[in-house]
């Protein structure tokens, strides 16, 4: 069995395949006893790995793994500051403060130097302006579709096609 097939079976055992790859692995397992044994061995290991939790590991295992990874790759595993409890608490308090401030700020009816009537008038004028722009766009669309595309673009194309048709006949 070649390395590509072994890699496919290992990915299948760990559940890391797309649907077409799963079908390919299933066919390979059904056709070959060697492939089936290989898959079952890795599937057993994958199931055991899934059962492991950090608390179930013997003391010092994480440190040993970190040193092994550092030895093999030359890089240390980064410990995340964002995962520390102090950071989570501080970040949560900050989020709550931001949401509270935003909610309180949004519910005040402060318009600066403007009163509610001025703001309402400005809103109505804006809506009227937008309606006018919508009418202009609608008329422009009708003019482009009816006058320009139908008369100025399609007529010359039709005339050209008619002449080509006459020549061919």
C-alpha positions in Angstrom: 0.0 0.0 0.0 1.5 3.4 -1.0 1.9 6.5 1.2 -1.1 8.3 -0.4 -3.5 5.5 0.5 -2.0 5.3 4.0 -2.5 9.1 4.4 -6.1 8.8 3.2 -6.8 6.0 5.7 -5.2 8.0 8.6 -7.3 11.0 7.7 -10.4 8.8 7.6 -9.6 7.4 11.0 -9.4 10.9 12.5 -12.4 12.1 10.6 -10.6 14.7 8.5 -12.0 13.9 5.0 -14.4 15.6 2.7 -17.3 13.6 1.3 -15.6 12.4 -1.9 -12.5 11.4 0.1 -14.7 9.5 2.6 -16.2 7.5 -0.3 -12.7 6.8 -1.7 -11.5 5.6 1.7 -14.5 3.4 2.2 -14.0 1.7 -1.2 -10.4 1.2 -0.4 -11.2 -0.4 3.0 -13.8 -2.7 1.5 -11.5 -3.9 -1.3 -8.3 -4.5 0.7 -7.9 -6.5 4.0 -4.6 -4.7 4.5 -6.2 -1.3 4.2 -9.0 -2.4 6.6 -6.5 -3.5 9.3 -4.5 -0.3 8.8 -7.6 1.8 9.1 -8.9 -0.1 12.2 -5.5 0.4 14.0 -5.5 4.1 13.4 -9.2 4.4 14.2 -8.6 2.8 17.6 -5.8 5.3 18.3 -7.9 8.2 17.2 -10.7 7.1 19.5 -8.3 6.9 22.4 -6.9 10.4 21.6 -10.4 11.9 21.6 -11.1 10.4 25.0 -8.0 12.1 26.5 -8.5 15.3 28.4 -5.8 17.6 29.8 -6.8 16.6 33.3 -6.4 12.9 32.5 -2.8 13.2 31.6 0.0 12.3 34.1 1.7 15.2 35.7 4.5 16.7 33.6 3.1 15.3 30.3 2.3 18.7 28.8 5.8 20.0 29.7 7.4 16.9 28.2 5.3 17.4 25.0 6.3 21.0 24.9 10.0 20.2 25.2 9.7 17.5 22.5 7.9 19.9 20.1 10.6 22.5 20.9 13.4 19.9 20.2 11.8 18.7 16.9 10.7 22.1 15.5 13.1 24.5 17.2 10.2 26.7 18.4 8.5 27.0 21.8 4.8 26.7 22.2 3.3 30.1 22.9 1.3 30.4 26.0 -1.7 32.5 25.3 -2.1 35.6 27.4 -5.7 35.8 26.2 -6.6 32.5 27.8 -5.5 33.6 31.3 -8.4 34.1 33.8 -7.3 37.7 34.6 -7.5 38.7 30.9 -10.9 37.1 30.5 -12.3 38.9 33.5 -10.8 42.3 32.4 -12.1 41.8 28.9 -15.6 40.9 30.1 -15.8 44.0 32.3 -14.6 46.2 29.4 -17.3 44.7 27.1 -20.0 45.2 29.7 -18.9 48.8 30.2 -18.9 49.5 26.5 -22.4 48.0 26.0 -23.7 49.9 29.0 -22.3 53.2 27.9 -23.5 52.7 24.3 -27.0 51.8 25.5 -27.2 54.8 27.8 -25.8 57.2 25.2 -28.1 56.0 22.5 -31.3 56.5 24.6 -30.7 60.2 25.2 -32.4 62.6 22.9 -29.6 65.1 22.6 -29.3 66.8 19.2 -26.6 69.3 20.0 -27.7 72.8 19.1 -30.8 71.4 17.3 -34.2 70.8 18.7 -36.5 67.9 17.8 -38.5 70.0 15.2 -35.3 70.9 13.3 -34.2 67.3 13.2 -37.7 66.2 12.0 -37.7 68.9 9.3 -34.2 67.8 8.1 -35.4 64.2 8.0 -38.5 65.1 5.9 -36.3 67.2 3.5 -33.9 64.3 3.1 -36.7 61.8 2.3 -38.1 64.3 -0.3 -34.6 64.6 -1.9 -34.2 60.8 -2.0 -37.7 60.5 -3.7 -36.7 63.1 -6.3 -33.4 61.2 -7.0 -35.4 57.9 -7.3 -37.7 59.6 -9.9 -34.7 60.9 -11.9 -33.1 57.4 -11.9 -36.4 55.8 -13.0 -36.8 58.3 -15.9 -33.1 57.8 -16.9 -33.6 54.0 -16.9 -36.6 54.3 -19.1 -34.8 56.6 -21.5 -31.7 54.3 -21.7 -33.7 51.2 -22.2 -36.4 52.5 -24.6 -34.6 55.2 -26.6 -31.0 54.4 -26.6 -30.8 50.6 -26.5 -33.9 49.9 -28.6 -33.5 52.6 -31.2 -29.8 53.5 -31.4 -28.2 50.2 -30.6 -30.5 47.4 -31.7 -31.6 49.0 -35.0 -28.0 49.1 -36.5 -27.3 45.6 -35.2 -30.6 44.3 -36.8 -29.8 46.1 -40.1 -26.3 44.5 -40.1 -27.7 41.1 -39.4 -30.3 41.5 -42.2 -27.6 42.4 -44.7 -25.5 39.4 -43.6 -28.6 37.2 -44.1 -29.2 38.6 -47.5 -25.6 38.0 -48.5 -25.7 34.4 -47.2 -29.0 33.6 -49.1 
